[in-house]
Structure formats: structure tokens, C-alpha cells
């Protein structure tokens, strides 16, 4: 099986020389061969999505049912669907932006023609959706995946209350269904909380989270005026583009306006913004409106 997994890895990456990163093969093997419940804590870019795409492909080839994947953001869903299809995994999503497709997708689920279904945690709050789509296929789900699992924990930096509904869904699934939770941003406290939420049989695979391409620097600027002045003087000296995070929507608007007045190309960006401002047509979906809520109840916003 290891040879087959390596072939699929290279197919997904379009690279005939690609090799496993430490822990990737072990994670796929745990899910496919042992039907484990697994929490993978690995840095961004390690290849966590490859684990569940390859596991899905292998499980489907063995006759298992559809994989259910819970990602937190619509933008992640679009990227993951494209990546899954490179492995010839038939991926679909049900969310508030594609209601005209729901009937076709639900019919495909009943006929076992979908390999991977992506749904937002907010969908789990809809009893009609759960009863109509999830419960009829619960006994033949092949794999259940929780992406960005730190959102389950109220100690996490990006707690999403609807993620707690995942726990109830998991308890209703047969214990023989493998479960994968993934995150790149869980400290020891968050990991313990995730294990507490998802169950004591959850295995934890952890790797180093540091990235050589990133560096950190702390500058103490006590007042808002000092911070805004520093940004106006420092940003023109930095190469490329970037993101500055603010605590509130008014802060992001105020800062973007200030930087514009200083000749810097800046725009505010926040959850209630119309999506066509970010290059996508249409209004924001409910799944997008509450994204980024922190455990302190405030939203994280920024400008770019």
C-alpha cells in the first residue's frame, strides 16, 4: 500500500520525485488500515489535505462510502475541491452559495456517486439538512474530516461555536468510521481540549510548527496614533504586499483611510464585505459572515 500512496502523492503534486514528509504515510496508514481517530497537528504547508484526499481515494477504491469534510471557510472549499479532483476524487460542496446545485448533489449522495462532500459547520445547525442528507448516509460514511480543528476549542484563537455541533455528529457515527482532525495552530492546551471534545481514543500526531520562511519582531507602540504613524512610515519601505490585522471593523476602515491619505494603496477587508470586492461575484454567504470570531467574542479584521 505504501507504494500506491506514494504514487497518489506524486499524482496530486504533479511531481514524479516527490517523497513523503515525516508522518504523512503514517497518518494515511492509520486511517485506512486501522480506521483510527487521529488529530494531526502539523505546520501550514506540510500537506495535511493530501492525507485526507489520498485516504479518501484509497477508501473509496476499497468500497467505502463518501468522505465528509468540514472546513471553516468557503474559500478553502473551492481550493480543496480543485485539489481533490487532481486525484480523480469526485468532490462536491453544499453551502449557501450553490442552492441550485443541492438537489443534484443530494441525489448523487444517495446513489453513492460522490467521493468527498464539503460542508461548513453552519450546515450542521440546519436540522433539515442533517436529517435529509447526513443521517441517510451515516452508516456508510467512509471518513469524517474536521479541518482547522482548533476552531472546536474555546481556548483556540479562532473558536467557532458551530464547530461544537461536529462533536454531536461524531457521537452518532459508527465507531468503525475513521476520523481525522487537522490543525496547524494548536498549543498543548488546545490539543487537550480537542481530545476532550472528540474522545479519549483520539491519537495525536504532532510535528514542529516553526517555518524557516517566517520571522517575528515585536515593537512596543503604546498609542494608536504611534502605531498608525509607524505603519505609514514603514510600509513604503517593505517589498511586496501584506496584511495588517485590526481588532474591529471601524479600526480597519480608519487605518485604510489613513494610509490612503498618506499615498499608500490600502483597502479594508472584513466579513460583511460584499464578496465581489474580493474578486468573487454575489453577496456574502452566512458561512462567511461569522468567520474569524475569536474566543473573546470580537472579530479579527484587517486591510490589505
N, C-alpha and C positions, 0 to 999 in steps of 0.2 A: 504493500500500500504506500510506503514511503516514496517509491519511485513514481507512482501515479500522482501523489500530492505534489511532488517536485515538478512534474510535467504541467500540472494545472497552474502552479505558481508562475512558471515561466510563460505560460499562455496568457495569464492575467496581466503580466508585466510587459509582454511582448519583448522578452529578453531571454535568449537561449542560454545565457550564462548565469542567470540569477540563482542565488542559493538561499536556503532558509536563514532567517535571522534567529538568534538564540531564543528558543521557546515556541516558535511558530509550529513546527512539526508536532511538538509535544501537545500543544493546545488542540490541533486538529485531531490527533490520535485520541486524546481524552474524550472528545465529543463524539467521534464516530465509532470508536472501538469500545469505549467504556460507558457511553451515554452519561457522561459526568455533568455535574453542575459546577461551572467554572467562572471565576472572576479573574479577568486578565487586566492587570494594571501595567501598561507599557506606554512609553513616550509617544507623542504625536509623530507620525511618520514611520513607526515600527512595522505597521502592517496588520493592525487588528481586524480591519474589514476583510482582508484576504482570508483570515481564519474562518469567518463565518460564511463567506462566499464559497470557499473550497469545501468546507464541511457540508454546506447545502448541496453542492453538486454531487459529492460522494454519497450522501444520504439518499438523495433522490435516485441516483443510479442503483441503489440497493432497494428501492421500492418504498422509502419513507415518504411521508406527506410533506406539505408545504412548510417552509420556514416562516415564522412570524418575527419581524424585526421592528423594534420600537426606537426610532431615532427622534431627537428633540426638535429638529428644525426642518422646514420644508426644503431649504436649500441643500441640506445633507441628503434628503431623499432623492432629489434629482441626480446628484452626483453618484449616489450609491446604485441607483437603477442603471445608469450608464456603465458603471464598473462591473456590475453583476452580469450584464449582457455580454461583456467581453469573454466571460466564461461560459457562454451559452446557457446562463441561468435566466429563466423567464421571470422577470421581476415586474411587479405592479404596485401601485400605491392607491389607497383610498384616503382622501383628505378633502378639505372643504373647497379646494380649487378645481376638482375634477368630477363634480357630481354627475355630469352627463356620462361618465365612464363607469359609474358604480354598478349599474345593472350588468354590464358586460363582465366586469371583474368578478362580481359575486357569482355569476353563472360559471365562470372559469374556475373559481374556487370549488364549487360543488362538483364540477367534473374532474377535479384534480389536475387541471391544466396549468396551474401557476406554481412555480417553484419557490418564489420569495414574495411575501406580501409585506409592504412597509406601511405602518400606520403610526400616527402621532399618539402620544399619551392621552391627549384630549379626546380622541376617538373612544377611549375606554370608559369615558364618562357618559357615553351615549348607550343607554340600555338597549335600545332598538338595534343598534349596530352590533353590540355584543351578542344579543340573542339571535340575530339574523345571520351574522357572518362568522363569529368566532365559535360559539357553542356547537354548531353543527359539525365543525371540523376538529373540535378539541381533541378527540381521541386519536386522530391521525396526523396531528402536527408533528413534523419531523425534527424541528429545532426551534427553540424560543430564544431570541437575542434581545438584550437590553443594551443599546448603545448609549454612551455618556452616562454610565450608571451612577456617577456621583450625584446626579440630579435626584436620586431616590433619597439621599441623606439630607436631613435638615442641618447637618454640620457642613455640607458641601457648599462650595462657593456659588452654585447655580441651582439651588433647590427648586424643584418643580412639583407642586402639590399633586398634580395628576399622575406623576410617576408612582405615587404610593398605590394607585389602583393596579399597577402591574403586580404587586405582591398578591393581591386577591386573585388575579388571573392565574398566577403561578400555582397557587394553592389548589386551584380547580383542575389543573392539568395532571395527567397521569405521571407518576414518579419516574416512569421509564423514558420520558422525553428529555433529551439533553438540553441544558440551559447554559447560555453564555452571556455574561455581563462584561462590558469593556469600559475602560476609562483611562485617561492619561493624567488625571488631576485628583488623585485621592491620597490624602495622607493617612497615617495609621488610624486616626480617629474615624475618618470617613469609611475606610475599609472595614473597620469593626462594625460600624453602623449598617453598611451594605450587607455584611454577613448576617447580622441580626435580622435584617429585613427579608433576605432571600433564603435564609435557613442555615442550620449548622452544618449541613452536608456540602456546603459550597466550598470548593477548593479554590485557593488563591495562588495565582501565578504573578509574581512581581518582577519587574526589571528596573534598571536605572532610568530615571526620568529626565536627567540632565541632557541638554543638547549643546553640542560644541558651537553651533552657529548662533547661539543666543548669549547675550551678556546683560548684566543688571547693574544699574547705578542708582544710588539714592541721593537726591538733592533736597535739602530742607528749605522750603519756601513757605513760611507760615501763613501769609495772607493771599487771598485770591488775586489781588492786584499784582503782587510779586510774581505769582505763577503765570498770569497772563502776559506780563511783560517779558518774563523769561522765554516763554514759548514764541512770542513774536520775534525775539532776537535770535533764538536758537534754531528754529525750524528752517529758515532760509539757508542755513549752513549745512543742513543734513541732506544727504543724497536720497533720491527716490521719493516715494510717498509713504505715508504712515497713518496710524490711528492714535487718537488721544481719547481716553475714556473719562467720562464725567459721571457724577452721581445722579443727576436729574436731567430731564428733557430741557427745562429752561436753561440749565448750565450749558448744555451742548449748543443750543441756539445762540446764547450770548457769546460763547467763546468763538464759534464760527463767524459771527458777525464782527467781532473784534479783529480776528485775524484777517478777514476780508478788508477791513478798513486799513490794515497795515500792508496791503498788497499781496497777501498770501491766499492762494486758491484753496478754500476750505468750505465744506458743506456739513451741516448737521445730519446725523443719521440715528433713528430711534424706531421702536417697534410699531408705532402708529403711522409711520410714514407710508404713503402710497407706494406700492411695490414698483410702479413704473419709474419712480425716482431712482430706483436702484437697478434699472435696466430690465425689469420684468413688467409685462402689462397687467392691469387689473388692480383690484383692491386687496389689501392685506387680509389673509385668512385668519380665522380665530386662533389657529395654531401659532401664528406669527405674533399675535398681539401681546401675549404674555411671556414671550421668550425673554430670557435674561433676568428674570426676577431673582434677586439674591435672598439669602436667608434672613436678611434684616428687613425684608419687605420692600426695599427700594429696587428700582430697575437700574441696570447698567446701560449707559448710553455713551455715545461718543460722536466724533465727527471724523471725516476722512478727507 
